[in-house]
Amino acid sequence: MPTAAFADTDSIIKLPPPAIQGGGELIAALKARRSTRAFAAKRLPQDLLSTLLWAAFGINRPESGGRTAPSAHGWQEIGVYAVLPEAAYRYDANANALAMVAKGDLRAATGMQDFVATAPLNLVYVADFERMKDASDEDRVFYASADAGVVAQNVYLFCTANGLATVVRGLVDRKRLAPALGLRLKQRIVLAQTVGYPE
Ligand SMILES: Cc1cc2nc3c(=O)[nH]c(=O)nc-3n(C[C@H](O)[C@H](O)[C@H](O)COP(=O)(O)O)c2cc1C
């Protein structure tokens, strides 16, 4: 029996309970998603890192270059940087590769909380304002923030589904981190996100 239609004049619509029991992997990941701030030092294997980056903002429609996360106007302005213990890299989704942007351990520079220095991976979401054509400065900030947030949620869900811990972070010393990553003036750090195995 379909649920009876409700009168659109009702001011409160009592919904049926959400169907979250045995609802498949996506519902399980949404149920378990949370922020965690304690990470083991253990490194992520490369195949897991590759899939994580694909989930974050990889290409899911090769014919059009479409990505796993939406972006305003299809600008695809969010660059995903991976700060690993030995160097920092920019994720190249087309080549499925990591391109080094800085040698050395920059993990401590990715945030202002102690765990960032020892967690095995910090992602940094960088908006390239030059890709955001015909947008006002204010709109660039709004859209870049929203677009980075969607990437962050992809990472949350991937981490939850794969036994990884994660927390997205706005608390970043952008003035310190931007030059360390070799960013141009029009590239703005929106968020960072720490990833690792739970401690
Ligand atoms: C835009 C944004 C910025 C955040 N910045 C930080 C941060 O700098 N440091 C931190 O530990 N958590 C940060 N968080 C995580 C929130 O504190 C966390 O999501 C919130 O407490 C709810 O907890 P939950 O994610 O476990 O549901 C941020 C979350 C968002 C969405």
Ligand as a Chemical Component Dictionary entry (heavy atoms), coordinates in Angstrom:
data_LIG
# 
_chem_comp.id                   LIG 
_chem_comp.type                 NON-POLYMER 
_chem_comp.pdbx_formal_charge   0 
_chem_comp.three_letter_code    LIG 
# 
loop_
_chem_comp_atom.comp_id 
_chem_comp_atom.atom_id 
_chem_comp_atom.alt_atom_id 
_chem_comp_atom.type_symbol 
_chem_comp_atom.charge 
_chem_comp_atom.model_Cartn_x 
_chem_comp_atom.model_Cartn_y 
_chem_comp_atom.model_Cartn_z 
_chem_comp_atom.pdbx_ordinal 
LIG C1  C1  C 0 33.747 23.502 7.580  1  
LIG C2  C2  C 0 34.190 22.662 8.767  2  
LIG C3  C3  C 0 35.325 23.034 9.467  3  
LIG C4  C4  C 0 35.767 22.257 10.542 4  
LIG N1  N1  N 0 36.943 22.583 11.162 5  
LIG C5  C5  C 0 37.433 21.770 12.116 6  
LIG C6  C6  C 0 38.728 22.009 12.665 7  
LIG O1  O1  O 0 39.433 22.948 12.295 8  
LIG N2  N2  N 0 39.198 21.156 13.595 9  
LIG C7  C7  C 0 38.459 20.081 14.026 10 
LIG O2  O2  O 0 38.944 19.337 14.886 11 
LIG N3  N3  N 0 37.233 19.814 13.525 12 
LIG C8  C8  C 0 36.701 20.623 12.568 13 
LIG N4  N4  N 0 35.496 20.332 11.989 14 
LIG C9  C9  C 0 34.753 19.133 12.401 15 
LIG C10 C10 C 0 33.567 19.499 13.284 16 
LIG O3  O3  O 0 34.022 19.930 14.552 17 
LIG C11 C11 C 0 32.648 18.272 13.410 18 
LIG O4  O4  O 0 32.166 17.932 12.140 19 
LIG C12 C12 C 0 31.491 18.553 14.355 20 
LIG O5  O5  O 0 31.949 18.689 15.671 21 
LIG C13 C13 C 0 30.431 17.471 14.309 22 
LIG O6  O6  O 0 31.025 16.214 14.625 23 
LIG P1  P1  P 0 30.887 14.945 13.637 24 
LIG O7  O7  O 0 31.602 15.286 12.358 25 
LIG O8  O8  O 0 31.525 13.807 14.389 26 
LIG O9  O9  O 0 29.420 14.753 13.409 27 
LIG C14 C14 C 0 35.018 21.120 10.949 28 
LIG C15 C15 C 0 33.854 20.763 10.244 29 
LIG C16 C16 C 0 33.470 21.520 9.160  30 
LIG C17 C17 C 0 32.244 21.091 8.375  31 
# 
loop_
_chem_comp_bond.comp_id 
_chem_comp_bond.atom_id_1 
_chem_comp_bond.atom_id_2 
_chem_comp_bond.value_order 
_chem_comp_bond.pdbx_ordinal 
LIG C1  C2  SING 1  
LIG C2  C3  SING 2  
LIG C2  C16 DOUB 3  
LIG C3  C4  DOUB 4  
LIG C4  N1  SING 5  
LIG C4  C14 SING 6  
LIG N1  C5  DOUB 7  
LIG C5  C6  SING 8  
LIG C5  C8  SING 9  
LIG C6  O1  DOUB 10 
LIG C6  N2  SING 11 
LIG N2  C7  SING 12 
LIG C7  O2  DOUB 13 
LIG C7  N3  SING 14 
LIG N3  C8  DOUB 15 
LIG C8  N4  SING 16 
LIG N4  C9  SING 17 
LIG N4  C14 SING 18 
LIG C9  C10 SING 19 
LIG C10 O3  SING 20 
LIG C10 C11 SING 21 
LIG C11 O4  SING 22 
LIG C11 C12 SING 23 
LIG C12 O5  SING 24 
LIG C12 C13 SING 25 
LIG C13 O6  SING 26 
LIG O6  P1  SING 27 
LIG P1  O7  DOUB 28 
LIG P1  O8  SING 29 
LIG P1  O9  SING 30 
LIG C14 C15 DOUB 31 
LIG C15 C16 SING 32 
LIG C16 C17 SING 33 
# 
